[in-house]
Amino acid sequence: MLKRIFPYAILILIISCKSKTKEKAVVHQESKIYTEQYCPQYHFSPPEKWMNDPNGLVYNNGLYHLFYQYYPEDIVWGPMHWGHAVSHDMVYWKHKPIALYPDEHGLIFSGSAVVDKNNTSGFGVDGKEPLVAVFTYHLMEGEKAGRNDFQTQGIAYSLDNGDTWTKYDGNPVIDNKGIRDFRDPKVFWHDKTQSWILVLVAGDHAKFYTSKDLKKWRYLSEFGKYRGAHGGVWECPDLFPLKVEGTDKEKWVLIISINPGAPNGGSETQYFIGDFDGITFTSTQKKQKWLDYGTDNYAGVTYNNTPDGKRIFIGWMSNWDYARNTPTKKWRSAMTIPRELLLKKIEDDYVLASMPLAEINTLATAVLEKFKVASGNSDTLNVKDLNQSKITFTTASRDFKLIFSNDLKETLVLAMNFKNNGFIVDRMKSGDTGFQSEFGNKKHFVPIKEFTNEFFDVNILLDWSSIEIFLDNGIYSITEQIFPTEPFNQLIIENSDYQAEIENGEIQFMKSVW
């Protein structure tokens, strides 16, 4: 999670929140929500106030848990809590009371959660498997005093599937020897060593630890001081194995968010492909690899304990360049659509692809429009509900544009141009862009030399204030926030390639999940 600490009037209401066990949260009234301008209709967002990083992603007893960085008093960053929501299908979400409050050890920054099936922690009672959350404490008093040891790692457990939490009396479980940015633990069970593995970030690299009981941790190794992108602080790591698609070969993936230093500005998520032997992560990867080329997919991590073994990813749909300034009034920030991560081998290289989770397709109902655009032609579609739609087509065209617009002449332009070796997103005139100088100051570029086949698919999810674009079965993904003053109601498709058609085009309405 972000580690810029912004000023706020009353530093720590946490003094009143110091109880370690089962704090009571205000349950927000959910009538008349999700109708405010820009509110996403099928992406997760809080009913009100500030949200950032997804935390504690875990499946247990029929529920997908989504915890997240949350400040319940304002729509700008403040003393961090863990907000909480659950879902049976990752489509429809139910808001739950706040899960974790700040205490005497500090604010509750980012982390993860696991199902302790063998009760290695000893927290389980009467055969109940505990959920265990592992998170970063951020002690504001320590930071203000100029110390470098103000971030430590703590744990808490739940015996009622996440409804209430008890913090461990022995917190913190990992002390800080004086590393200023020491945070965001991701924990998972490692079968080969029969132990828990924890990866966290320490400024410009990742550190790995091991434990038998989630309480006592032993340092193992580190990775990354001179690898990958280093334009900013490393954050929100994740480490997991994936089978290479179409083979039995397994590789390990290390995800690292970085702020700043993204290819299109601000914060973004990079990844490394390599191997992990229970002690050390190694990689022969030479070039930087990015999970998403848009400016609004950050701090994403994956689910533990999924029932079907899928590697499901959710990211925070914002960017620290302008996260505090986006033009919403009651709530701020949303999450990306849940995505399945797939590891593909293309020639001699490994690529981490992402596609919307298949369950999201259940929201696609009425077909609003079908289209086909011949080579060297264009088409204009007038569609009322573009800002709540799914748009798909296949093509071999290497030169086309999609121009979304409304009656105010605000435009969002997507352009494929192989002469420039890439795909461009232009939101410079997409609506309200003046709230921060970095938001609409340039076109965003996705480098594409070639697709895997002559024909490739385009999959677009457009919500009230966001667009997610997936090209070539998710090998390229682009996530961007947009704030059109009025919904888009026209789509112009220009196919300037004189060799190929745009085919099988379809625009479907997406139901609201609220």
TORBAFI-631263 format. One record per residue (C-alpha): residue in one letter; x, y, z. Coordinates in pm, whole numbers, padded with zeros to 5 digits, always signed. Example, Ala and Ser with C-alpha at 12.3 -4.5 7.8 and 13.67 -1.06 7.14 Angstrom:
<marros>
A+01230-00450+00780S+01367-00106+00714
</marros>
This chain:
<marros>
M+00000+00000+00000L+00108+00356-00046K+00334+00490+00192R+00297+00859+00138I+00160+00981+00467F-00070+01274+00405P-00155+01530+00670Y-00488+01502+00842A-00645+01702+01118I-00679+01454+01398L-00385+01222+01363I-00497+00923+01545L-00842+00842+01632I-00664+00513+01688I-00627+00590+02053S-00996+00523+02080C-00955+00206+01875K-00691+00027+02077S-00884-00282+02172K-00719-00589+02020T-01036-00790+01988K-01355-00772+01790E-01401-00395+01750K-01750-00295+01642A-01783-00114+01313V-02048+00118+01183V-02252-00068+00922H-02324+00189+00652Q-02676+00240+00530E-02680+00098+00179S-02993+00257+00039K-02942+00524-00227I-02583+00426-00293Y-02408+00366-00623T-02614+00636-00794E-02367+00921-00754Q-02197+01048-01071Y-01907+00822-01177C-02003+00536-00944P-01898+00206-01105Q-02190-00027-01167Y-02010-00361-01194H-01671-00295-01034F-01622-00317-00660S-01607+00012-00472P-01688+00109-00113P-02030+00260-00048E-01852+00568+00085K-01514+00712+00189W-01157+00628+00087M-01026+00293-00039N-00695+00177-00182D-00501-00155-00198P-00680-00492-00200N-00573-00692+00107G-00622-01040+00249L-00760-01200-00067V-00865-01549+00039Y-01141-01803-00030N-01294-01996+00259N-01615-02193+00313G-01793-02068+00004L-01688-01705+00029Y-01433-01495-00154H-01306-01235+00091L-01195-00892-00026F-01029-00684+00243Y-00893-00345+00148Q-00718-00035+00275Y-00993+00188+00409Y-01035+00521+00585P-01392+00546+00716E-01385+00919+00798D-01303+01091+00468I-01260+01043+00092V-00887+01115+00117W-00621+00891+00269G-00621+00879+00650P-00553+00631+00934M-00572+00294+00762H-00816+00016+00855W-00907-00304+00672G-01245-00272+00505H-01420-00598+00417A-01658-00744+00159V-01751-01099+00058S-01883-01269-00252H-02001-01615-00354D-01913-01562-00720M-01677-01260-00741V-01952-01074-00926Y-02194-00961-00655W-02041-00830-00331K-02180-00785+00017H-02029-00518+00239K-01922-00629+00586P-01818-00434+00897I-01461-00307+00922A-01233-00602+00993L-00919-00450+01148Y-00870-00122+01332P-00549+00061+01422D-00412-00008+01770E-00111+00081+01987H+00125-00078+01733G+00005+00149+01451L-00219+00182+01150I-00319-00133+00961F-00140-00128+00626S-00150-00388+00348G-00114-00763+00387S-00267-01101+00313A-00476-01379+00466V-00456-01759+00473V-00668-02053+00583D-00467-02237+00851K-00610-02579+00764N-00378-02772+00994N-00409-02522+01279T-00034-02467+01278S-00092-02140+01463G-00291-02302+01742F-00560-02036+01702G-00821-02294+01601V-01075-02405+01862D-01314-02701+01858G-01204-02808+01513K-01256-02465+01358E-00995-02375+01099P-00875-02021+01165L-00837-01751+00905V-00511-01571+00978A-00442-01220+00851V-00082-01099+00821F-00038-00725+00781T+00194-00428+00826Y+00171-00203+01130H+00263+00159+01058L+00341+00352+01377M+00286+00719+01300E+00456+00835+01620G+00770+00647+01514E+00772+00800+01168K+00714+01150+01309A+01005+01101+01548G+01233+01036+01251R+01286+00666+01320N+01323+00407+01044D+01172+00113+01234F+00810+00231+01238Q+00680-00050+01013T+00647-00402+01158Q+00438-00708+01076G+00144-00828+01284I-00117-01104+01269A-00481-01154+01367Y-00717-01449+01345S-01084-01519+01288L-01288-01827+01385D-01612-01714+01218N-01497-01686+00855G-01383-01328+00880D-01676-01167+01061T-01472-01084+01373W-01098-01074+01436T-00869-01111+01733K-00521-00965+01720Y-00234-01182+01842D-00102-01089+02186G+00255-01138+02067N+00242-00873+01791P+00451-00769+01613V+00567-01104+01479I+00841-00955+01259D+01035-00661+01400N+01209-00397+01196K+01586-00357+01216G+01573-00006+01072I+01434-00035+00717R+01212+00262+00636D+00987+00089+00380F+00928-00258+00525R+00579-00378+00448D+00297-00554+00260P+00348-00922+00357K+00206-01190+00127V+00189-01535+00292F+00122-01879+00143W+00171-02246+00234H+00465-02416+00062D+00402-02790+00028K+00757-02901-00047T+00900-02751+00271Q+00580-02794+00475S+00608-02436+00595W+00460-02092+00552I+00645-01854+00322L+00619-01478+00357V+00742-01222+00106L+00749-00852+00183V+00918-00548+00034A+01208-00354+00181G+01252-00034-00015D+01411-00150-00339H+01388-00528-00309A+01187-00822-00173K+01266-01028+00136F+01155-01386+00205Y+01080-01547+00543T+00961-01888+00665S+00754-02009+00960K+00596-02328+01091D+00325-02154+01294L+00269-01803+01148K+00405-01655+01472K+00780-01710+01463W+00947-01610+01138R+01298-01679+01011Y+01468-01477+00737L+01553-01671+00419S+01675-01455+00132E+01617-01148-00082F+01564-01061-00448G+01567-00762-00676K+01809-00492-00567Y+01946-00469-00920R+01663-00635-01114G+01356-00490-01281A+01226-00134-01260H+01351+00090-00978G+01196+00426-01053G+01027+00424-00712V+00964+00223-00397W+00871-00144-00433E+00533-00238-00284C+00269-00513-00254P+00459-00830-00354D+00301-01162-00444L+00469-01496-00518F+00296-01800-00666P+00349-02095-00903L+00176-02123-01239K+00172-02397-01500V+00284-02280-01842E-00031-02295-02052G-00057-02616-02254T+00226-02790-02065D+00301-02954-01731K+00592-02718-01672E+00566-02496-01365K+00729-02157-01315W+00709-01910-01027V+00577-01557-01069L+00682-01266-00848I+00458-00959-00873I+00594-00626-00749S+00417-00290-00758I+00631+00020-00798N+00557+00386-00722P+00656+00589-00918G+00831+00449-01226A+00551+00315-01450P+00595+00323-01830N+00304+00568-01869G+00364+00756-01544G+00303+00715-01174S+00242+00374-01017E+00221+00035-01187T+00283-00338-01140Q+00580-00530-01278Y+00645-00904-01268F+00930-01154-01281I+00921-01515-01405G+01158-01755-01233D+01195-02038-00984F+01151-02073-00608D+01300-02363-00408G+01150-02277-00071I+01443-02052+00017T+01540-01836-00280F+01362-01686-00579T+01579-01674-00892S+01512-01537-01237T+01707-01510-01562Q+01469-01241-01688K+01655-00948-01841K+01387-00701-01947Q+01120-00523-01748K+00774-00680-01774W+00450-00502-01687L+00125-00667-01585D-00086-00384-01726Y+00012-00088-01946G-00266+00142-01829T-00213+00394-01551D-00483+00256-01320N-00401-00097-01208Y-00188-00087-00895A-00110-00286-00577G-00284-00593-00716V-00241-00936-00557T-00394-01281-00598Y-00627-01505-00400N-00512-01779-00166N-00701-02111-00146T-00922-02077-00454P-01151-02382-00488D-01056-02457-00850G-00689-02364-00832K-00729-02057-01052R-00490-01770-00991I-00732-01479-00949F-00600-01123-00938I-00760-00796-00826G-00590-00456-00846W-00664-00110-00712M-00797+00094-01003S-00610+00417-00945N-00269+00583-00952W-00091+00770-00676D-00023+01062-00912Y-00387+01168-00878A-00566+00919-00649R-00655+01183-00389N-00794+01424-00648T-01035+01226-00865P-01372+01405-00899T-01591+01192-00673K-01772+01331-00371K-01894+01048-00147W-01657+00759-00225R-01315+00732-00382S-01155+00448-00576A-01265+00115-00722M-01108-00224-00789T-01037-00383-01124I-01253-00665-01248P-01129-00995-01099R-00892-01148-01354E-00752-01493-01410L-00376-01492-01460L-00230-01729-01718L+00135-01800-01796K+00209-01833-02167K+00530-01915-02350I+00570-01715-02669E+00875-01821-02866D+01149-01820-02599D+00979-01581-02360Y+00728-01616-02076V+00435-01375-02061L+00184-01331-01779A-00157-01277-01940S-00477-01168-01768M-00840-01198-01869P-01165-01107-01691L-01290-01392-01476A-01546-01589-01678E-01817-01529-01415I-01821-01160-01512N-01983-01261-01841T-02304-01344-01653L-02363-00968-01629A-02368-00931-02007T-02736-00942-02103A-02900-00759-02390V-02706-00721-02712L-02719-00349-02779E-02551-00358-03118K-02370-00591-03357F-02114-00461-03603K-01871-00549-03878V-01639-00299-04042A-01490-00377-04380S-01133-00294-04467G-01082+00075-04535N-01426+00166-04396S-01585+00314-04085D-01910+00278-03893T-02093+00498-03644L-02297+00333-03369N-02535+00529-03147V-02568+00335-02821K-02729+00478-02509D-02557+00262-02247L-02195+00258-02361N-02073+00343-02011Q-02213+00014-01884S-02113-00221-02160K-01891-00500-02287I-01748-00463-02637T-01585-00751-02821F-01458-00821-03172T-01193-01012-03364T-00971-00873-03635A-00654-00902-03835S-00651-00523-03877R-00336-00349-03762D-00468+00002-03812F-00797+00100-03650K-00955+00345-03408L-01244+00332-03163I-01376+00679-03075F-01619+00700-02783S-01804+01030-02751N-02105+01202-02594D-02325+01504-02672L-02066+01733-02509K-01806+01618-02764E-01595+01457-02494T-01396+01174-02650L-01201+00866-02551V-00987+00726-02833L-00836+00380-02864A-00601+00337-03159M-00405+00046-03302N-00121+00158-03527F+00147-00091-03622K+00350+00176-03800N+00421+00304-03450N+00449-00049-03305G+00175-00001-03053F-00170+00064-02915I-00268+00407-02782V-00524+00520-02525D-00607+00890-02547R-00820+01018-02258M-00698+01379-02288K-01047+01502-02385S-01249+01225-02219G-01433+01448-01970D-01314+01590-01641T-00934+01577-01663G-00844+01905-01492F-00841+01782-01132Q-00470+01696-01157S-00206+01781-01415E-00086+01422-01472F-00426+01271-01545G-00494+01395-01896N-00160+01535-02004K-00058+01275-02262K-00155+00971-02465H-00070+00633-02312F+00130+00391-02522V+00135+00010-02523P+00431-00135-02717I+00316-00418-02947K+00547-00563-03208E+00322-00847-03315F+00031-01061-03202T+00045-01436-03153N-00173-01499-03459E-00294-01309-03763F-00637-01269-03604F-00660-01147-03245D-00943-01069-03006V-01033-00737-02845N-01231-00743-02519I-01336-00411-02363L-01519-00352-02034L-01654+00002-02004D-01804+00123-01676W-01912+00469-01566S-01560+00581-01475S-01324+00319-01615I-01222+00119-01918E-01038-00215-01919I-00898-00339-02250F-00770-00692-02316L-00591-00772-02641D-00482-01107-02782N-00630-01326-02507G-00506-01093-02237I-00140-01085-02337Y-00183-00707-02332S-00412-00537-02081I-00476-00166-02030T-00672-00022-01738E-00768+00347-01728Q-00997+00569-01525I-01217+00815-01715F-01462+01079-01595P-01695+01180-01880T-01936+01454-01775E-02213+01260-01944P-02211+00892-02045F-02075+00812-02389N-02353+00744-02640Q-02168+00712-02968L-01894+00481-03094I-01716+00547-03420I-01509+00256-03553E-01253+00344-03819N-01075+00059-03993S-00785+00207-04192D-00632-00129-04272Y-00702-00210-04638Q-00621-00577-04591A-00843-00689-04301E-01194-00657-04160I-01317-00602-03806E-01547-00898-03745N-01788-01051-03493G-01839-00716-03324E-02086-00705-03036I-02184-00452-02770Q-02363-00598-02469F-02523-00422-02174M-02368-00504-01834K-02609-00532-01540S-02536-00343-01221V-02417-00557-00931W-02564-00316-00679
</marros>
